[in-house]
Structures are given as structure tokens and as C-alpha cells.
């Protein structure tokens, strides 16, 4: 289906590409180092790290729901997974890699419907 293929391309670009809306998600995450990503400059607001975990969890949940016979549920890590205790550069790189992997899984699951 040409429309689904176009949609998958737009989703990929929104994550890591020439997004129509401005910086892609991965590009935005790349603008933060681990300290800045974990910082909460506004009391009660989510950190960039928390937003990355949230988006990754829900992207994984979408991939899971695209499989036949699945039941809708909260993502396994939760709606707003907590930041890890260790918030160093390696942990932040892992979060960003997990976001990429979740998107790849989601797009692969959706492409199976082409």
C-alpha cells in the first residue's frame, strides 16, 4: 500500500531525518548531554530523559500491538519509566539507542502489513 509506505517514511523522518516539523526526535535528543537530559529546570515538568523513556516505551508498545492477537496494555516499562540511578553518558547513549531500536521494531511491525 503506497499510503502506508508513505506514512512509514514520514514516521522515520520524524524520528531521524529531514522532518517536516523541524528537528527530528533523535536530533533533538542529541542536543542534550546526560547532565542536561536529566536536569529538571521546571519543577513538576518532565526531563528530556523522561520524555525519551516515555516515547521509547510507547513506540515499543505500538510495535507490540501491531502483532496479531495482542491485547492493548500499558508498555511493559510503564507509562513514564523512571530515570536510571546512574545517569552518565553511557546510560544516555543507551536510552537514545533504545529509542532508535524501538522505532525500527515499530516500523518493521507496520511494514509487515504492507
C-alpha positions as semicolon CSV with decimal commas, in nm:
position;residue;x (nm);y (nm);z (nm)
1;X;0,000;0,000;0,000
2;X;0,153;0,328;-0,115
3;X;-0,016;0,529;0,160
4;X;0,120;0,308;0,438
5;X;0,468;0,318;0,286
6;X;0,448;0,698;0,277
7;X;0,332;0,708;0,637
8;X;0,617;0,484;0,748
9;X;0,864;0,707;0,564
10;X;0,721;1,017;0,738
11;X;0,745;0,847;1,079
12;X;1,108;0,751;1,010
13;X;1,187;1,110;0,908
14;X;1,017;1,249;1,219
15;X;1,242;1,028;1,429
16;X;1,571;1,065;1,243
17;X;1,564;1,250;0,917
18;X;1,453;1,561;0,742
19;X;1,133;1,606;0,940
20;X;0,876;1,849;0,803
21;X;0,810;1,992;1,151
22;X;1,165;2,090;1,245
23;X;1,437;1,892;1,422
24;X;1,374;1,518;1,428
25;X;1,330;1,345;1,764
26;X;1,673;1,179;1,757
27;X;1,834;1,508;1,660
28;X;1,661;1,683;1,949
29;X;1,781;1,417;2,194
30;X;2,132;1,453;2,054
31;X;2,135;1,818;2,158
32;X;2,146;1,710;2,524
33;X;2,434;1,562;2,718
34;X;2,348;1,327;3,005
35;X;2,352;1,601;3,270
36;X;2,125;1,831;3,071
37;X;1,890;1,545;2,976
38;X;1,843;1,458;3,346
39;X;1,804;1,820;3,458
40;X;1,457;1,940;3,559
41;X;1,461;2,316;3,501
42;X;1,087;2,349;3,562
43;X;0,951;2,195;3,882
44;X;0,697;1,924;3,805
45;X;0,787;1,910;3,434
46;X;0,937;1,604;3,270
47;X;1,306;1,594;3,188
48;X;1,433;1,524;2,836
49;X;1,549;1,186;2,971
50;X;1,200;1,102;3,098
51;X;1,045;1,210;2,768
52;X;1,289;0,987;2,578
53;X;1,198;0,691;2,802
54;X;0,826;0,763;2,761
55;X;0,842;0,787;2,381
56;X;1,055;0,472;2,363
57;X;0,816;0,277;2,586
58;X;0,512;0,375;2,381
59;X;0,688;0,317;2,048
60;X;0,766;-0,034;2,170
61;X;0,405;-0,079;2,277
62;X;0,282;0,023;1,930
63;X;0,516;-0,235;1,777
64;X;0,381;-0,498;2,015
65;X;0,019;-0,409;1,936
66;X;0,079;-0,443;1,563
67;X;0,138;-0,816;1,610
68;X;-0,169;-1,031;1,553
69;X;-0,368;-1,131;1,859
70;X;-0,222;-0,880;2,103
71;X;-0,420;-0,703;2,372
72;X;-0,377;-0,333;2,442
73;X;-0,189;-0,259;2,762
74;X;0,047;-0,011;2,917
75;X;0,404;-0,051;2,797
76;X;0,600;-0,309;2,997
77;X;0,835;-0,044;3,141
78;X;0,536;0,174;3,236
79;X;0,383;0,493;3,102
80;X;0,659;0,716;3,239
81;X;0,953;0,486;3,317
82;X;1,183;0,623;3,587
83;X;1,526;0,753;3,503
84;X;1,805;0,514;3,599
85;X;2,006;0,573;3,913
86;X;2,323;0,612;3,706
87;X;2,278;0,899;3,462
88;X;2,609;0,916;3,281
89;X;2,699;0,949;2,914
90;X;2,684;0,573;2,857
91;X;2,335;0,547;3,008
92;X;2,214;0,842;2,799
93;X;2,361;0,687;2,483
94;X;2,179;0,364;2,569
95;X;1,847;0,550;2,602
96;X;1,898;0,707;2,262
97;X;1,993;0,370;2,108
98;X;1,685;0,212;2,267
99;X;1,468;0,483;2,109
100;X;1,618;0,402;1,768
101;X;1,567;0,028;1,821
102;X;1,206;0,076;1,932
103;X;1,133;0,277;1,620
104;X;1,299;0,014;1,400
105;X;1,082;-0,256;1,561
106;X;0,770;-0,046;1,521
107;X;0,837;0,027;1,155
108;X;0,917;-0,339;1,087
109;X;0,593;-0,447;1,253
110;X;0,396;-0,192;1,049
111;X;0,575;-0,286;0,726
112;X;0,458;-0,644;0,776
113;X;0,111;-0,509;0,694
114;X;0,219;-0,380;0,351
